[in-house]
């Protein structure tokens, strides 16, 4: 039973990290998009 609990805790940590990385990537993408529209001189930063 304890082993299963540890496995679930490890999976939970892994999923939280994955979610945080996805949110970080989405936030960066949004910031690049907004910065491009705010000042087109920085469009080179918004490379796909």
N, CA, C and O atoms as a Tinker XYZ file with bonds, in Angstrom:
   192  protein
     1  N      0.829000   -1.205000    0.000000    73     2
     2  CA     0.000000    0.000000    0.000000    64     1     3
     3  C      0.871000    1.266000    0.000000    63     2     4     5
     4  O      0.580000    2.219000   -0.723000    81     3
     5  N      1.924000    1.275000    0.799000    73     3     6
     6  CA     2.811000    2.444000    0.870000    64     5     7
     7  C      3.545000    2.651000   -0.449000    63     6     8     9
     8  O      3.781000    3.784000   -0.867000    81     7
     9  N      3.902000    1.547000   -1.101000    73     7    10
    10  CA     4.593000    1.651000   -2.379000    64     9    11
    11  C      3.688000    2.329000   -3.406000    63    10    12    13
    12  O      4.146000    3.178000   -4.171000    81    11
    13  N      2.432000    1.966000   -3.427000    73    11    14
    14  CA     1.476000    2.570000   -4.359000    64    13    15
    15  C      1.308000    4.067000   -4.064000    63    14    16    17
    16  O      1.210000    4.881000   -4.982000    81    15
    17  N      1.277000    4.414000   -2.785000    73    15    18
    18  CA     1.174000    5.816000   -2.389000    64    17    19
    19  C      2.390000    6.599000   -2.887000    63    18    20    21
    20  O      2.247000    7.710000   -3.398000    81    19
    21  N      3.558000    6.034000   -2.742000    73    19    22
    22  CA     4.784000    6.679000   -3.221000    64    21    23
    23  C      4.753000    6.835000   -4.741000    63    22    24    25
    24  O      5.169000    7.867000   -5.267000    81    23
    25  N      4.262000    5.814000   -5.449000    73    23    26
    26  CA     4.150000    5.889000   -6.906000    64    25    27
    27  C      3.202000    7.018000   -7.311000    63    26    28    29
    28  O      3.487000    7.774000   -8.241000    81    27
    29  N      2.090000    7.124000   -6.617000    73    27    30
    30  CA     1.126000    8.179000   -6.926000    64    29    31
    31  C      1.685000    9.561000   -6.624000    63    30    32    33
    32  O      1.446000   10.508000   -7.372000    81    31
    33  N      2.423000    9.677000   -5.539000    73    31    34
    34  CA     3.056000   10.951000   -5.205000    64    33    35
    35  C      4.084000   11.343000   -6.262000    63    34    36    37
    36  O      4.172000   12.509000   -6.647000    81    35
    37  N      4.861000   10.366000   -6.730000    73    35    38
    38  CA     5.846000   10.634000   -7.786000    64    37    39
    39  C      5.160000   11.054000   -9.077000    63    38    40    41
    40  O      5.605000   11.982000   -9.752000    81    39
    41  N      4.083000   10.372000   -9.414000    73    39    42
    42  CA     3.344000   10.737000  -10.622000    64    41    43
    43  C      2.741000   12.131000  -10.485000    63    42    44    45
    44  O      2.739000   12.906000  -11.441000    81    43
    45  N      2.238000   12.447000   -9.311000    73    43    46
    46  CA     1.673000   13.768000   -9.064000    64    45    47
    47  C      2.743000   14.847000   -9.243000    63    46    48    49
    48  O      2.477000   15.878000   -9.862000    81    47
    49  N      3.926000   14.631000   -8.721000    73    47    50
    50  CA     5.034000   15.579000   -8.884000    64    49    51
    51  C      5.366000   15.760000  -10.359000    63    50    52    53
    52  O      5.564000   16.878000  -10.834000    81    51
    53  N      5.424000   14.640000  -11.076000    73    51    54
    54  CA     5.758000   14.684000  -12.496000    64    53    55
    55  C      4.703000   15.471000  -13.277000    63    54    56    57
    56  O      5.044000   16.290000  -14.130000    81    55
    57  N      3.443000   15.229000  -12.992000    73    55    58
    58  CA     2.356000   15.923000  -13.678000    64    57    59
    59  C      2.338000   17.411000  -13.343000    63    58    60    61
    60  O      2.087000   18.239000  -14.219000    81    59
    61  N      2.599000   17.753000  -12.093000    73    59    62
    62  CA     2.661000   19.163000  -11.704000    64    61    63
    63  C      3.784000   19.871000  -12.450000    63    62    64    65
    64  O      3.619000   21.004000  -12.902000    81    63
    65  N      4.934000   19.199000  -12.579000    73    63    66
    66  CA     6.064000   19.783000  -13.290000    64    65    67
    67  C      5.718000   19.973000  -14.763000    63    66    68    69
    68  O      6.025000   21.011000  -15.350000    81    67
    69  N      5.075000   18.964000  -15.361000    73    67    70
    70  CA     4.666000   19.068000  -16.759000    64    69    71
    71  C      3.708000   20.237000  -16.957000    63    70    72    73
    72  O      3.848000   21.009000  -17.905000    81    71
    73  N      2.742000   20.362000  -16.063000    73    71    74
    74  CA     1.772000   21.449000  -16.152000    64    73    75
    75  C      2.468000   22.804000  -16.021000    63    74    76    77
    76  O      2.156000   23.738000  -16.761000    81    75
    77  N      3.396000   22.910000  -15.093000    73    75    78
    78  CA     4.116000   24.171000  -14.895000    64    77    79
    79  C      4.932000   24.530000  -16.139000    63    78    80    81
    80  O      4.988000   25.696000  -16.527000    81    79
    81  N      5.559000   23.539000  -16.760000    73    79    82
    82  CA     6.337000   23.790000  -17.972000    64    81    83
    83  C      5.430000   24.240000  -19.118000    63    82    84    85
    84  O      5.800000   25.128000  -19.887000    81    83
    85  N      4.253000   23.637000  -19.236000    73    83    86
    86  CA     3.299000   24.036000  -20.282000    64    85    87
    87  C      2.824000   25.465000  -20.059000    63    86    88    89
    88  O      2.745000   26.250000  -21.004000    81    87
    89  N      2.511000   25.802000  -18.822000    73    87    90
    90  CA     2.064000   27.169000  -18.507000    64    89    91
    91  C      3.183000   28.169000  -18.790000    63    90    92    93
    92  O      2.935000   29.256000  -19.312000    81    91
    93  N      4.399000   27.799000  -18.447000    73    91    94
    94  CA     5.548000   28.671000  -18.693000    64    93    95
    95  C      5.710000   28.918000  -20.198000    63    94    96    97
    96  O      5.933000   30.052000  -20.623000    81    95
    97  N      5.600000   27.861000  -20.995000    73    95    98
    98  CA     5.730000   27.993000  -22.445000    64    97    99
    99  C      4.596000   28.847000  -23.009000    63    98   100   101
   100  O      4.829000   29.682000  -23.884000    81    99
   101  N      3.382000   28.648000  -22.521000    73    99   102
   102  CA     2.243000   29.429000  -23.001000    64   101   103
   103  C      2.402000   30.904000  -22.636000    63   102   104   105
   104  O      2.080000   31.783000  -23.436000    81   103
   105  N      2.892000   31.168000  -21.444000    73   103   106
   106  CA     3.102000   32.552000  -21.001000    64   105   107
   107  C      4.180000   33.218000  -21.844000    63   106   108   109
   108  O      4.025000   34.369000  -22.253000    81   107
   109  N      5.265000   32.508000  -22.104000    73   107   110
   110  CA     6.338000   33.057000  -22.932000    64   109   111
   111  C      5.832000   33.355000  -24.343000    63   110   112   113
   112  O      6.136000   34.401000  -24.916000    81   111
   113  N      5.061000   32.424000  -24.889000    73   111   114
   114  CA     4.513000   32.625000  -26.229000    64   113   115
   115  C      3.609000   33.860000  -26.260000    63   114   116   117
   116  O      3.664000   34.651000  -27.202000    81   115
   117  N      2.791000   34.018000  -25.243000    73   115   118
   118  CA     1.892000   35.175000  -25.164000    64   117   119
   119  C      2.689000   36.473000  -25.039000    63   118   120   121
   120  O      2.370000   37.469000  -25.688000    81   119
   121  N      3.727000   36.457000  -24.201000    73   119   122
   122  CA     4.555000   37.650000  -24.043000    64   121   123
   123  C      5.248000   38.035000  -25.344000    63   122   124   125
   124  O      5.327000   39.214000  -25.689000    81   123
   125  N      5.746000   37.040000  -26.059000    73   123   126
   126  CA     6.389000   37.321000  -27.340000    64   125   127
   127  C      5.383000   37.886000  -28.336000    63   126   128   129
   128  O      5.689000   38.812000  -29.087000    81   127
   129  N      4.189000   37.322000  -28.334000    73   127   130
   130  CA     3.133000   37.818000  -29.218000    64   129   131
   131  C      2.794000   39.269000  -28.884000    63   130   132   133
   132  O      2.697000   40.114000  -29.774000    81   131
   133  N      2.616000   39.544000  -27.603000    73   131   134
   134  CA     2.259000   40.905000  -27.194000    64   133   135
   135  C      3.391000   41.889000  -27.460000    63   134   136   137
   136  O      3.146000   43.024000  -27.870000    81   135
   137  N      4.615000   41.465000  -27.231000    73   135   138
   138  CA     5.741000   42.368000  -27.464000    64   137   139
   139  C      5.890000   42.668000  -28.950000    63   138   140   141
   140  O      6.281000   43.772000  -29.329000    81   139
   141  N      5.582000   41.698000  -29.777000    73   139   142
   142  CA     5.645000   41.914000  -31.222000    64   141   143
   143  C      4.618000   42.957000  -31.659000    63   142   144   145
   144  O      4.910000   43.823000  -32.483000    81   143
   145  N      3.420000   42.864000  -31.099000    73   143   146
   146  CA     2.369000   43.803000  -31.469000    64   145   147
   147  C      2.565000   45.171000  -30.828000    63   146   148   149
   148  O      2.090000   46.180000  -31.350000    81   147
   149  N      3.249000   45.205000  -29.723000    73   147   150
   150  CA     3.507000   46.483000  -29.059000    64   149   151
   151  C      4.603000   47.255000  -29.795000    63   150   152   153
   152  O      4.542000   48.478000  -29.914000    81   151
   153  N      5.599000   46.525000  -30.283000    73   151   154
   154  CA     6.706000   47.166000  -30.981000    64   153   155
   155  C      7.216000   46.213000  -32.065000    63   154   156   157
   156  O      8.013000   45.324000  -31.765000    81   155
   157  N      6.781000   46.376000  -33.308000    73   155   158
   158  CA     7.179000   45.460000  -34.380000    64   157   159
   159  C      8.688000   45.395000  -34.613000    63   158   160   161
   160  O      9.160000   44.480000  -35.288000    81   159
   161  N      9.436000   46.318000  -34.085000    73   159   162
   162  CA    10.890000   46.278000  -34.235000    64   161   163
   163  C     11.480000   45.042000  -33.575000    63   162   164   165
   164  O     12.592000   44.631000  -33.909000    81   163
   165  N     10.751000   44.447000  -32.644000    73   163   166
   166  CA    11.233000   43.254000  -31.950000    64   165   167
   167  C     10.626000   41.978000  -32.506000    63   166   168   169
   168  O     10.611000   40.957000  -31.818000    81   167
   169  N     10.134000   42.012000  -33.718000    73   167   170
   170  CA     9.478000   40.830000  -34.298000    64   169   171
   171  C     10.422000   39.641000  -34.432000    63   170   172   173
   172  O      9.966000   38.499000  -34.483000    81   171
   173  N     11.731000   39.888000  -34.490000    73   171   174
   174  CA    12.676000   38.787000  -34.592000    64   173   175
   175  C     12.637000   37.882000  -33.364000    63   174   176   177
   176  O     13.088000   36.739000  -33.430000    81   175
   177  N     12.105000   38.376000  -32.244000    73   175   178
   178  CA    12.000000   37.554000  -31.035000    64   177   179
   179  C     10.881000   36.534000  -31.126000    63   178   180   181
   180  O     10.919000   35.511000  -30.443000    81   179
   181  N      9.896000   36.795000  -31.951000    73   179   182
   182  CA     8.720000   35.934000  -32.033000    64   181   183
   183  C      8.871000   34.886000  -33.119000    63   182   184   185
   184  O      7.931000   34.634000  -33.872000    81   183
   185  N     10.041000   34.274000  -33.207000    73   183   186
   186  CA    10.276000   33.221000  -34.197000    64   185   187
   187  C      9.491000   31.992000  -33.780000    63   186   188   189
   188  O      9.540000   31.584000  -32.620000    81   187
   189  N      8.772000   31.404000  -34.715000    73   187   190
   190  CA     7.949000   30.215000  -34.404000    64   189   191
   191  C      8.784000   29.014000  -34.222000    63   190   192
   192  O      8.261000   27.932000  -33.956000    81   191
